[in-house]
């Protein structure tokens, strides 16, 4: 199975939490039950995940203002007893029971009438049909996370949860979806990523309110025409499937802003693709067989496209007409080592809106001077191009008068050439993973760059900090993450006194 670098990071609505906190009740988050019991009326959120609990104290019922309870990772709890207590919490709205090896969800959960958000992540032994039967009795349930549960067949009664706004089914083993998924008429977000889906039911067309649909890392070979009925869809992530094209009905997704198609087997796009006039983010990473003419046949119609990902596509030239995208701001073409950079930079020089360009990991040896044509460029990533001729490179990029961020990570640099001083607009410089870099020379050459605010020296095998760092008094932030620096409090104070206006970030922190 293809792997896409998107972390499993789903859970509980931050907006709901923000709404609670705005009530100004002076309530706090507690991480210890005994501490919380000292001021039970002030307990608004209680997080006791992975606390090796085997029972909850009966006094937990004193938390009459409790809105959120996280009990994940406490598999030794007696859940029948736990719910006998939870039903006495009149304001409970968010509940996490993740990683608890639960086999049965007590029927008394039906008494939590104010429950809005429920996480049952990583409880693969639950009887899901019975679970959904209970959950349909919760009149306010809006968010349900049942990811990472080895679910193969989603019970049809999932369709009874008719008030759900968000449903997370990520990292399960589903091959098909029951048609009743179409009964979730209020659904706004559906996450089906990292399953084994081979097709989508045509009933998906009934999800008229759906705004975000995640389908990455499945086995889809074709999308149903009914996908075009999702008129409110704003985000569609289809990365890591086996698609060769898109249906003609894609043109009907008039509100679509983000489309992820990384690592498919795309061959061509339908002409109607250019009707996606609201599209802002297009991810085409890892589709080397794609006919690029079909993608940008009418580029001026894609008038809101801002972000374009073309990583790892074996490009020889940039796609034709890419320079006619009127609002293109961020372009990533890393891992395209055969590209004609002279032609590419000449073409990009006509994209006045382009602000960020990533050409890292391309084994570039000679950077054409035509890069200076990209006159409004603010961020340039040249990382992982260790064979670059640096004198010539800096001669060229120093002409980028708008450049504010320069990334030179992983380039086997031993020193920066003097040409760095000419980059007077530079505000941030990243030099991570260049362990042979001469810091004395570096600090000297950067000392006159008064606009430089951030310097990153992450993962550079630095064990000591030279006092010559005091030459960088203009810095606001200095990153020393992932080095071997260990300072006692006196040494730290000495360094900080040299740079009184600089936030110095170490990892590990000074002793």
C-alpha positions in Angstrom: 0.0 0.0 0.0 1.2 3.5 -0.8 2.0 5.6 2.2 1.3 9.3 2.2 2.8 11.6 4.8 -0.3 12.6 6.5 -0.6 11.9 10.2 -3.6 10.5 11.9 -4.7 13.5 13.8 -8.3 13.5 14.3 -10.2 14.4 17.4 -12.6 16.5 19.0 -13.8 19.8 17.8 -11.6 22.7 18.8 -14.4 25.1 18.0 -16.6 23.6 20.7 -13.9 23.9 23.3 -13.3 27.5 22.3 -16.9 28.2 22.7 -16.9 26.7 26.2 -13.9 28.7 27.3 -15.4 31.9 26.1 -18.1 31.7 28.7 -15.7 33.1 31.2 -16.6 30.8 34.1 -13.1 30.7 35.4 -13.1 26.9 34.9 -9.8 25.0 34.3 -8.4 21.9 32.7 -7.4 19.3 35.3 -5.1 16.3 34.8 -5.5 14.7 38.2 -8.8 13.6 39.8 -7.7 14.2 43.4 -6.7 17.7 42.6 -9.9 18.3 40.7 -11.9 17.2 43.7 -10.5 20.0 45.8 -12.5 22.5 43.6 -15.2 20.4 42.0 -17.3 23.4 40.8 -14.4 24.8 38.8 -13.8 21.6 36.8 -14.6 22.2 33.2 -12.3 19.6 31.6 -10.7 16.5 33.1 -8.0 14.7 31.1 -6.9 11.5 32.8 -5.8 9.4 29.8 -3.3 6.6 30.4 -3.5 7.0 34.2 -3.8 3.2 35.0 -7.2 3.8 36.6 -9.1 0.8 37.7 -12.0 2.8 39.2 -13.4 6.3 39.3 -14.2 7.8 42.7 -17.9 8.3 43.4 -17.2 11.9 44.1 -16.7 12.5 40.4 -20.4 13.2 40.4 -19.6 16.5 42.1 -18.3 17.8 38.8 -21.6 19.4 37.8 -20.0 21.8 35.4 -17.8 19.1 33.6 -18.1 19.5 29.8 -15.2 17.3 28.6 -13.8 14.0 30.0 -11.0 12.1 28.5 -10.6 8.5 29.8 -8.6 7.0 27.0 -6.0 4.4 27.8 -7.5 3.1 31.0 -8.5 -0.5 30.0 -8.9 -1.8 33.5 -11.9 0.4 34.4 -15.2 -1.3 35.0 -17.3 0.4 32.4 -20.7 -0.4 33.8 -19.7 1.3 37.1 -18.1 4.2 35.2 -21.2 4.9 33.3 -23.3 4.7 36.5 -21.3 7.8 37.5 -21.1 9.5 34.2 -24.9 9.7 33.8 -24.9 11.9 36.9 -22.8 14.6 35.1 -25.5 16.8 33.7 -23.4 19.0 31.4 -21.1 16.4 29.8 -20.7 17.1 26.1 -17.4 15.5 25.1 -16.2 12.1 26.0 -13.1 10.1 24.9 -13.0 6.4 25.6 -10.1 5.6 23.1 -7.7 2.7 23.6 -9.7 0.9 26.3 -10.1 -2.6 24.8 -13.8 -2.2 25.4 -16.0 -5.2 24.4 -19.4 -3.7 25.3 -20.5 -0.1 25.4 -22.9 0.1 28.4 -26.5 0.9 27.4 -26.6 3.6 30.0 -24.6 5.8 27.6 -28.1 6.5 26.1 -28.7 8.7 29.2 -25.9 11.2 28.3 -28.5 13.4 26.5 -26.1 16.4 26.2 -23.2 14.4 24.6 -22.0 16.0 21.4 -18.6 14.5 20.8 -17.6 10.8 21.4 -14.3 9.1 20.6 -14.1 5.3 20.5 -10.8 5.1 18.7 -8.9 1.8 19.0 -11.5 -0.4 20.6 -11.6 -3.1 18.0 -13.6 -5.6 20.0 -16.7 -3.5 20.3 -20.0 -4.8 18.8 -20.5 -1.9 16.4 -24.1 -2.8 15.5 -25.1 -2.6 19.1 -23.0 0.4 19.7 -24.7 2.4 16.9 -28.1 1.2 18.2 -27.3 2.9 21.5 -25.8 6.0 20.0 -28.9 6.8 18.0 -30.6 7.6 21.3 -28.2 10.5 21.8 -30.2 13.5 20.5 -27.2 15.9 20.4 -24.4 13.6 19.1 -22.6 15.6 16.4 -19.0 14.1 16.2 -18.1 10.4 16.3 -14.6 9.1 15.9 -14.3 5.3 15.5 -11.0 5.3 13.7 -8.4 2.5 14.0 -10.9 -0.3 14.9 -10.3 -2.9 12.3 -13.9 -2.5 11.1 -14.4 -4.6 8.0 -18.2 -4.3 7.5 -19.8 -1.1 8.7 -23.2 -2.0 10.1 -26.1 -0.5 8.1 -27.5 1.1 11.2 -24.8 3.7 11.0 -27.4 5.6 9.0 -29.5 6.0 12.1 -27.1 8.5 13.5 -28.9 11.1 11.5 -27.7 14.2 13.4 -23.9 13.6 12.9 -21.9 16.5 11.5 -18.5 14.7 11.6 -17.8 11.0 11.2 -14.2 9.6 11.4 -13.7 6.1 10.1 -10.0 6.3 9.4 -7.6 3.3 9.5 -10.2 0.5 9.3 -10.5 -2.4 6.9 -13.6 -1.5 5.0 -13.9 -2.7 1.4 -17.4 -1.2 0.8 -19.7 1.3 2.4 -23.3 0.5 3.2 -25.8 2.5 1.2 -27.2 3.8 4.5 -24.2 6.1 4.7 -26.3 8.3 2.5 -28.8 8.7 5.3 -26.5 11.0 7.3 -28.0 14.0 5.8 -26.4 16.5 8.2 -22.9 15.2 7.7 -20.3 17.9 7.0 -17.1 16.0 7.4 -16.4 12.3 6.5 -13.0 10.6 7.0 -12.6 7.3 5.3 -8.8 7.4 4.8 -6.6 4.4 5.1 -9.2 1.7 4.4 -9.5 -0.7 1.5 -12.4 0.8 -0.3 -12.7 -0.3 -3.9 -15.7 1.8 -4.8 -18.0 4.4 -3.3 -21.8 3.8 -3.1 -23.8 6.0 -5.3 -25.8 7.0 -2.2 -23.0 9.3 -1.3 -24.8 11.8 -3.5 -27.3 12.3 -0.7 -24.7 13.9 1.6 -25.7 17.4 0.4 -24.1 19.2 3.3 -20.7 17.4 3.1 -17.8 19.9 3.0 -14.8 17.7 3.7 -14.2 14.2 2.4 -11.0 12.2 3.1 -10.4 9.1 1.0 -6.6 8.9 0.9 -4.9 5.5 1.0 -7.7 3.3 -0.3 -8.0 1.2 -3.5 -10.3 3.3 -5.6 -9.9 3.0 -9.3 -12.8 5.2 -10.3 -15.1 7.8 -8.7 -18.8 7.5 -9.3 -20.5 10.3 -11.3 -22.6 11.0 -8.2 -19.6 12.7 -6.6 -20.6 15.7 -8.5 -23.8 16.0 -6.5 -21.8 17.1 -3.4 -22.3 20.7 -4.2 -21.0 22.0 -0.9 -17.8 20.0 -1.0 -14.7 22.2 -0.3 -12.0 19.6 0.4 -11.5 16.3 -1.4 -8.5 14.2 -0.6 -8.0 11.2 -2.9 -4.3 10.6 -2.5 -2.9 7.1 -2.5 -5.5 5.4 -4.7 -5.5 3.9 -8.2 -7.4 6.6 -10.1 -6.5 7.1 -13.8 -8.8 10.1 -14.3 -11.6 12.1 -12.8 -15.3 11.9 -13.7 -16.8 14.6 -15.9 -19.1 15.5 -13.1 -16.1 16.9 -11.2 -17.0 20.2 -12.8 -20.1 20.4 -10.6 -18.0 20.8 -7.4 -18.2 24.6 -7.8 -17.1 25.2 -4.1 -14.1 22.9 -4.1 -11.1 24.6 -2.7 -8.6 21.8 -2.0 -8.1 18.7 -4.2 -5.6 16.0 -3.2 -4.6 13.5 -5.9 -1.1 12.5 -4.8 0.2 9.1 -5.7 -2.5 7.8 -8.0 -2.0 6.5 -11.6 -3.5 9.6 -13.3 -3.2 9.7 -17.1 -5.4 12.7 -18.0 -8.0 15.2 -16.7 -11.4 15.8 -18.3 -11.7 19.2 -20.0 -14.3 20.1 -17.4 -11.6 20.2 -14.7 -10.9 23.9 -15.4 -14.4 24.7 -14.3 -13.3 24.4 -10.7 -13.0 28.1 -10.4 -12.8 28.2 -6.5 -9.9 25.7 -6.4 -7.0 27.0 -4.3 -4.9 24.0 -3.5 -4.0 21.2 -6.0 -1.8 18.3 -5.0 -0.5 16.2 -7.9 2.5 14.7 -6.3 3.7 11.3 -7.6 1.7 11.1 -10.9 4.5 10.9 -13.6 2.2 9.6 -16.3 -0.2 12.5 -16.2 -0.8 14.5 -19.4 -0.1 18.0 -18.1 -1.7 19.6 -21.1 -5.0 18.2 -20.0 -4.6 19.6 -16.5 -3.9 23.2 -17.5 -5.8 23.4 -20.8 -7.6 26.6 -19.6 -5.4 27.9 -16.9 -7.0 31.4 -16.6 -10.2 29.7 -15.5 -8.4 28.3 -12.5 -8.3 31.9 -11.3 -8.0 31.1 -7.6 -5.3 28.4 -7.6 -2.7 29.4 -5.1 -0.9 26.2 -4.1 0.4 23.6 -6.6 2.3 20.5 -5.6 4.2 18.8 -8.4 6.7 16.8 -6.3 8.2 13.6 -7.7 6.7 13.7 -11.2 9.8 13.0 -13.4 9.2 16.4 -15.1 11.5 17.5 -17.8 9.8 20.8 -18.2 7.2 22.6 -16.1 3.6 22.0 -17.3 2.7 24.2 -20.2 0.6 27.3 -19.5 1.5 27.1 -15.8 2.6 30.7 -16.2 -0.9 31.7 -17.0 -2.3 30.8 -13.6 -3.2 34.3 -12.4 -2.8 33.7 -8.6 -0.2 31.0 -8.3 1.7 31.8 -5.1 3.3 28.5 -3.8 4.9 26.0 -6.1 6.7 22.8 -5.0 8.7 20.9 -7.6 11.1 19.0 -5.4 12.4 15.6 -6.6 12.2 16.4 -10.3 15.9 16.1 -11.0 15.6 16.0 -14.8 13.9 19.4 -15.1 15.2 22.1 -17.5 15.8 24.8 -15.0 16.7 27.5 -17.5 13.3 27.0 -19.2 11.5 26.6 -15.8 12.8 29.9 -14.4 12.1 31.7 -17.6 8.5 30.4 -17.5 8.1 31.2 -13.7 9.5 34.7 -14.3 6.1 35.5 -15.9 4.2 34.4 -12.8 4.2 37.7 -10.9 2.2 36.2 -8.0 4.7 33.5 -7.2 6.1 34.0 -3.7 7.3 30.5 -2.6 9.3 28.0 -4.6 10.6 24.7 -3.5 13.3 23.1 -5.7 15.0 21.0 -3.0 16.2 17.4 -3.6 16.8 17.9 -7.3 20.6 17.3 -7.5 21.0 20.7 -9.1 24.6 21.5 -9.9 24.4 24.8 -11.7 21.6 27.2 -10.9 20.7 29.3 -14.0 20.9 33.0 -13.5 17.4 33.2 -14.9 16.1 32.5 -11.4 16.4 36.2 -10.9 13.5 36.6 -13.3 11.1 35.5 -10.5 11.2 39.0 -9.1 8.5 38.7 -6.4 9.9 35.5 -4.8 9.9 35.7 -1.0 10.8 32.1 -0.1 13.2 29.7 -1.8 14.1 26.2 -0.7 17.4 24.9 -2.1 17.8 22.2 0.5 19.4 18.8 -0.4 21.2 20.0 -3.5 24.8 19.4 -2.2 26.4 19.7 -5.6 25.4 23.3 -6.2 28.1 25.7 -7.2 27.6 28.1 -4.4 29.5 31.2 -5.6 27.5 31.2 -8.8 24.3 30.4 -6.9 24.6 33.3 -4.5 25.5 35.6 -7.3 22.1 34.7 -8.9 19.8 34.6 -5.9 21.3 37.8 -4.5 19.4 39.5 -7.3 16.1 38.3 -5.8 15.4 41.6 -4.0 12.1 40.4 -2.4 13.6 37.2 -0.9 12.9 36.9 2.8 13.3 33.2 3.5 16.1 31.0 2.3 16.4 27.3 3.1 19.8 25.6 2.5 19.4 22.6 4.7 21.2 19.3 4.0 23.8 20.7 1.6 27.1 19.6 3.1 28.0 23.3 3.5 31.2 24.1 5.2 30.8 27.9 5.0 28.6 30.5 3.4 30.1 32.5 0.6 30.5 36.2 1.1 27.6 36.9 -1.3 25.2 36.2 1.4 25.8 39.7 2.6 24.2 41.1 -0.5 20.8 39.6 0.4 19.7 42.6 2.4 16.0 41.7 2.4 16.6 38.3 4.0 14.7 37.7 7.3 15.0 34.0 7.8 17.9 31.6 7.0 17.7 27.8 7.5 21.0 25.9 7.6 19.9 22.7 9.3 21.8 19.4 8.8 25.1 21.0 7.7 27.3 19.6 10.4 30.6 20.7 8.9 29.5 24.4 8.8 32.1 26.8 10.2 30.1 28.7 12.7 32.8 31.3 13.3 32.8 32.3 9.7 29.0 32.1 9.6 28.5 34.5 12.5 31.0 36.9 11.0 29.3 37.0 7.6 25.8 37.3 9.1 26.8 40.1 11.5 26.1 42.8 9.0 22.7 41.5 7.9 20.6 43.7 10.1 17.2 42.5 8.7 17.9 38.9 9.5 15.5 37.9 12.3 15.6 34.0 12.4 18.5 31.7 12.1 18.0 27.9 12.1 20.9 25.6 12.9 18.9 22.5 13.6 20.6 19.1 13.6 24.2 20.4 13.0 26.1 18.4 15.6 26.8 21.5 17.6 28.1 20.7 21.1 29.3 24.2 22.2 28.2 27.7 21.5 30.9 30.1 20.6 30.9 33.6 22.2 31.2 35.0 18.7 27.5 34.4 18.5 27.2 37.8 20.1 27.7 39.3 16.7 24.2 38.4 15.8 22.5 41.0 18.1 19.8 41.7 15.5 18.4 38.1 15.7 14.9 37.6 17.2 14.9 33.8 17.0 17.8 31.3 17.0 17.0 27.6 16.7 19.5 25.0 18.1 17.1 22.0 18.1 18.5 18.5 17.7 22.1 19.4 18.7 24.2 18.1 21.6 24.3 21.5 23.4 24.1 21.2 27.2 24.6 24.4 29.1 24.3 25.0 32.8 22.4 28.0 34.0 25.5 30.3 34.2 26.5 29.4 30.6 23.0 29.9 29.4 22.9 33.4 31.0 26.2 34.3 29.4 24.8 33.5 25.9 21.5 35.2 26.6 23.3 38.3 27.8 25.2 38.4 24.5 21.8 38.2 22.6 19.4 40.0 25.0 16.7 40.4 22.3 16.9 36.9 20.9 14.8 33.9 21.8 17.2 31.0 21.8 15.6 27.6 21.5 17.5 24.5 22.5 16.6 20.8 22.4 17.3 19.4 24.9 16.9 22.4 27.1 19.8 23.7 29.1 20.4 21.9 32.3 
